Structure formats: structure tokens, C-alpha cells
Amino acid sequence: FTINSLFYNIRTGKVEDWTGRGLTDLMETRLIVTPVDPHETFHDDPLRVLRAIRFCVRLDFTLHNDIVQAAMSKRVHHSLHVKVSRERVGKELEGMLTGKHARPGCALDMLAELHLAGSVFAFPGSFPGDTGHVFGPVTGQILGVDYHGCCGKDGPEAVALA
């Protein structure tokens, strides 16, 4: 994020802003922004979408509209589910929900609004390529978002989040 690309130069005693907007995003607009296209950023490292939410919630920042759009992308949801271990997702979720300055209600609302609940709280075997142990229909609501999955013996047949 632009706010993470600030460096303190010990020789000059000044903060260097390598993106040219990190200081503004941090001090003035209080905006979470990626220095490059967020779709690619989140596809390459899907855990960053959860970090964006954690920073937003804990620091009382706003997500840039491009991040919101990318976070709602099915490609990013799929990448988060298949590329990131449940342990890492759980650790990031724990950072959103507990500790100093945590606002769990706000974090869960953001996960629901961005339609990430199905990826964050996914059932094993509920995405194509999973080798989980769930067979048959998996339906219901996760944080207010309808979830419909169907897993056959050879793997998932369909997954949809409304």
C-alpha cells in the first residue's frame, strides 16, 4: 500500500515517499491505496485484500474505490481461497477482530459488503480445485450473503455467492 512505501532516511533525517502519495494518503486523505493495479496486487498476493480491511478498520481509514472493486472480484475471491492457507487467513482475521483498536463489527461488515465472507469462511471442498472432505450441497448465508455450493465425490460442481 502507498502508506507502507514510506521510508525514513537516517542520513537526511527525512521520510522518503517512493510512490509520491503515501504521505498524503497517510496524513490527509486517510486512504488505503495500492501503488499498482489492485486486481493484480490482490491476485498475486490475495492476503493483501484482508490486510487492506485490517488497516482500514484498525486505523479508521477508507478503502480507495479501485480496491473495493478489486476486492469484490470473483478472481480475487478465488485466489484468496486457493492460494492462501486457512491458517494465514485466520491470523489476518484475528488481527481484524481482536486487540487494540479492533472493531470486529466493522471488520465483519466490510467482509460481507465486499462479498469476501465466502472465501474467508469457506467450507473445505467448496471451490474448484479443493481437495476437501465436504460432499453434497453446501448452502446458507455467511455474514448475510447467500452461499450456494455443491460438491460431488470428484470435487465441486458449482459455487456461487450472491
C-alpha positions in Angstrom: 0.0 0.0 0.0 1.2 3.6 -0.5 1.2 4.1 3.2 3.6 1.2 3.5 6.0 2.5 1.0 7.4 5.3 3.2 11.0 5.1 4.3 12.9 7.1 6.9 16.3 8.1 5.5 18.7 8.1 8.5 21.3 10.2 6.6 18.9 13.0 5.8 16.5 12.6 8.7 13.6 12.8 6.2 10.7 10.5 5.2 11.0 9.4 1.6 7.7 8.7 -0.2 8.5 6.4 -3.1 5.0 6.5 -4.6 4.7 10.2 -4.3 1.3 9.9 -2.5 1.9 7.8 0.6 2.3 10.8 3.0 -0.9 12.3 1.6 -2.8 9.0 1.9 -1.5 8.6 5.5 -1.8 12.1 6.8 -4.5 13.9 4.8 -6.9 11.6 2.9 -6.5 8.6 5.2 -7.0 6.3 2.2 -5.8 2.7 1.6 -4.4 2.6 -2.0 -2.2 0.2 -3.8 0.7 1.6 -5.8 -0.2 -0.6 -8.8 -3.5 -2.1 -10.1 -5.2 -3.7 -7.1 -6.6 -6.5 -9.2 -3.1 -7.7 -10.0 -1.8 -6.9 -6.5 -4.6 -9.0 -4.9 -4.3 -11.8 -7.4 -0.5 -12.0 -6.9 -0.9 -11.9 -3.1 -4.5 -12.3 -2.1 -3.8 -11.9 1.6 -3.3 -8.2 0.9 -7.0 -7.8 0.5 -7.5 -8.8 4.1 -4.7 -6.6 5.2 -6.4 -3.7 3.5 -9.5 -4.4 5.5 -7.5 -4.7 8.7 -5.7 -1.4 8.2 -8.9 0.3 7.2 -10.7 -0.9 10.3 -8.0 -0.5 12.9 -6.7 2.9 11.6 -10.1 4.3 10.7 -9.1 4.7 7.0 -11.2 4.4 3.8 -10.6 1.9 1.0 -9.9 3.5 -2.4 -12.7 2.7 -4.8 -10.3 0.7 -7.0 -9.5 -1.5 -4.0 -13.3 -2.0 -3.3 -13.8 -3.1 -6.9 -10.9 -5.5 -6.9 -11.9 -6.9 -3.5 -15.3 -7.8 -4.9 -13.8 -9.5 -8.0 -14.5 -13.3 -8.2 -10.9 -13.8 -9.5 -9.6 -12.2 -6.2 -12.0 -14.3 -4.1 -10.9 -17.5 -5.9 -7.2 -16.5 -5.5 -7.7 -15.9 -1.8 -9.3 -19.2 -1.3 -6.9 -21.4 -3.3 -3.5 -19.5 -2.8 -3.6 -18.7 0.9 -3.7 -21.2 3.7 -6.6 -21.2 6.2 -4.0 -20.5 8.9 -2.8 -17.3 7.3 -6.4 -16.2 6.6 -7.3 -16.9 10.3 -4.3 -14.9 11.5 -5.3 -11.9 9.4 -8.9 -12.3 10.6 -7.8 -12.5 14.2 -5.9 -9.2 13.6 -9.2 -7.6 12.4 -11.3 -8.9 15.3 -9.1 -8.7 18.4 -6.5 -6.5 20.0 -6.0 -2.7 20.5 -8.2 -0.6 18.2 -10.1 -3.7 16.8 -13.6 -3.0 15.6 -14.9 -6.5 14.9 -18.4 -5.4 13.8 -16.9 -3.1 11.2 -14.5 -5.7 10.0 -17.3 -8.3 9.6 -19.4 -5.7 7.8 -16.6 -5.0 5.4 -16.1 -8.7 4.7 -19.8 -9.0 3.9 -20.0 -5.9 1.8 -17.0 -6.9 -0.3 -18.5 -10.4 -0.7 -15.3 -11.9 0.8 -17.1 -13.9 3.5 -17.5 -16.9 1.3 -13.7 -17.0 0.7 -12.7 -16.2 4.3 -15.2 -18.6 6.0 -15.2 -21.1 3.2 -16.0 -24.8 3.7 -13.4 -27.3 2.7 -14.0 -28.5 -0.8 -16.2 -25.6 -1.8 -14.1 -24.1 -4.5 -12.9 -25.7 -7.8 -9.5 -27.3 -7.1 -10.1 -28.0 -3.4 -9.3 -31.4 -2.1 -11.6 -31.0 0.9 -13.9 -33.6 2.5 -17.3 -31.9 2.0 -19.7 -33.8 -0.3 -23.2 -32.7 -1.4 -24.9 -29.4 -1.2 -23.4 -26.6 1.0 -25.8 -23.7 1.2 -26.8 -21.0 3.6 -25.7 -17.5 4.5 -22.3 -16.3 5.5 -22.5 -12.8 7.1 -25.8 -12.1 5.3 -24.5 -13.2 1.8 -26.2 -16.2 0.2 -23.8 -19.0 -0.3 -24.5 -22.0 -2.6 -22.0 -24.8 -3.3 -22.4 -28.3 -4.4 -19.6 -30.8 -4.0 -19.6 -34.2 -5.6 -17.3 -37.1 -4.9 -14.9 -35.9 -7.7 -14.9 -32.3 -6.4 -17.1 -29.2 -6.5 -19.7 -28.9 -9.2 -20.8 -25.3 -8.6 -20.1 -22.5 -6.2 -21.9 -19.2 -6.2 -22.1 -16.2 -3.9 -24.9 -13.8 -4.4 
